[in-house]
Amino acid sequence: MAKARGFETHARTVSAFTLLSRTTGLARDAALSRVFGVGVVTDAFAFAFMVPNLFRRLFGEGALTSSFLPVYSKLEASEPAIAAHVARLVLSRTAIFLSVVCLIGEGVLIAAWPDSSIASAILSAKLVAILLPYMPLVCLVALIGAVLQVHGRFGPTAAAPVILNLAIVVSAVGLAPPAARWIGLTELEPSSHIVWVAASVLVAGVLQLVWSLLALRAVRLHGPAVIPPGGDESARMSFRQVIQQAVPMAIGLGVLQVNTFIDGLIASYPTIIGPTIAGIAYPLDEGAMASLSFAQRLYEFPLGVFGISVATAIFPQLAREANDLAAFRVSVARALRLVVFIGLPASIGLMLVRTPLTAVVFQGESFTAEDTARVATILLAYAPAIWAYSANHLLTRAFYARGESMTPVKVAAAMVALNFVLNITLIWTPLRTAGLALSTAVCAVIQMAILMYMLSRRTGVVLTPEVRTSWLRTALAAGVMAITLALLIRLWPQATTWSGQGILLGVSVAVGGGVFLLAAKIMRMPELAWALGKRGQSVDASLPR
């Protein structure tokens, strides 16, 4: 198992592959936006695609992975054969459990099939039925990724989404129209076309699982393991430990996923239910869910490439250091410095270039300039908290590594209540759909503050003078970048064409990024080297207890 390299090096690996997957993800969404625009069809697809992703977050990347990885990491260091046996137990039984859940879900969907008079609701139900089997596939891919991470193999799982993204692009703009003509359809209706796209997701799920299993062969879980005397019982005890830790966490995370589902339901209400609620005109229009999803894709790009990559890469290291408070505290402090160093300029940059970015990625064909303005406004509400989203991923994993699975879940559950209240309040203000995004951002900042306070009480101060100084320097560099970018955009001739927006975006990214990096270099910030995967200057190990 690879232990010698610091998490910064692993974060660089994850970031590189995640950059590839997120780039193809933007290509996927660019294809969908241009083919389908913002409306009922994209609303229905976004809502249906949310369902397997809820289970992925709950099981694949949530409760089960977070309870399994620390147990597997410790066993792999001391009893590799037993660790392999535990991994096989978790993977096989999870596959069975999720398959049963999928069948039950299909049965419930059939029993609750919507009235045929509401075409948009029928389309949503049909897409949910098609996409539900993707759920066990993507969850298993995430679990296999946890095994690979412990062995220092971060690339395969980070690259797996590329398969999904390419499949959707091909089905949206390449395969579906010729196939429709082949079966005698002169024109493919959008509602039929999106069904082809949904079917391509299932094909991609199978390919992702095969890809992950091939990577798993390198760690030799498939061959017969030589179990030492008593090892079988030890493996079963470890398996039970994983499940015992996962169940309460899953219950807590289930509350979060219900909240996410309710958020989607609030945005999708006009599509799946109707334009009024209790006889009153609903404040959101058709296309709200699609607009929200497109804005999420844009802010999730830097979050996934950098913020989540750092949290993913450091998780195995934190699990190994859980009993060494000094080392654990140093790693958390270092990671907090890094996620803010990356996340704060990303927040400011996205806020300033929101319109040209949205236009370049999505605008064209069925996606109009009005759609661009709508999505850009939502992005403006999401973007201010990218650094907080990143820090929350890190802090949550810090608690998981210590075996305190329910602590961050309880905090997040409180944020669920606050988020819901803000959601149903803000959508009735002029913010409309952007109110859902602003609620998410506000709750993320509050959640980060609470998690930092609670972690400090358990491990010693994590917001050390070194961390505060680093954050202040990052804010100074980001401030210089913001002023430069604001002046550039203000003085730049108004861009009305796609190419004009593209030039503005390219120049803004180059100038803004260059100014920030130059400022960081002038201040000799070690985070600049860490972001490139170099350990550089270490954090003071004698942090206050």
HELIX and SHEET records of a PDB file:
HELIX    1   1 PHE A    7  PHE A   36  1                                  30    
HELIX    2   2 VAL A   40  PHE A   55  1                                  16    
HELIX    3   3 ARG A   56  GLY A   60  3                                   5    
HELIX    4   4 ALA A   63  SER A   78  1                                  16    
HELIX    5   5 PRO A   80  ALA A  111  1                                  32    
HELIX    6   6 ALA A  119  LEU A  131  1                                  13    
HELIX    7   7 TYR A  134  VAL A  150  1                                  17    
HELIX    8   8 GLY A  155  ALA A  159  1                                   5    
HELIX    9   9 PRO A  161  VAL A  169  1                                   9    
HELIX   10  10 VAL A  170  LEU A  175  3                                   6    
HELIX   11  11 ALA A  176  TRP A  182  1                                   7    
HELIX   12  12 PRO A  190  LEU A  216  1                                  27    
HELIX   13  13 ARG A  217  VAL A  219  5                                   3    
HELIX   14  14 GLY A  231  ILE A  272  1                                  42    
HELIX   15  15 ALA A  288  PRO A  302  1                                  15    
HELIX   16  16 LEU A  303  GLY A  307  3                                   5    
HELIX   17  17 ILE A  308  ARG A  320  1                                  13    
HELIX   18  18 LEU A  325  LEU A  352  1                                  28    
HELIX   19  19 ARG A  354  PHE A  362  1                                   9    
HELIX   20  20 ALA A  369  TYR A  382  1                                  14    
HELIX   21  21 ALA A  383  ALA A  385  5                                   3    
HELIX   22  22 ILE A  386  ALA A  401  1                                  16    
HELIX   23  23 MET A  406  LEU A  426  1                                  21    
HELIX   24  24 THR A  433  THR A  459  1                                  27    
HELIX   25  25 PRO A  465  LEU A  491  1                                  27    
HELIX   26  26 TRP A  498  ILE A  522  1                                  25    
HELIX   27  27 GLU A  527  ALA A  531  1                                   5    
SHEET    1   A 2 THR A 276  ILE A 277  0                                        
SHEET    2   A 2 ILE A 280  ALA A 281 -1                                        
END                                                                             
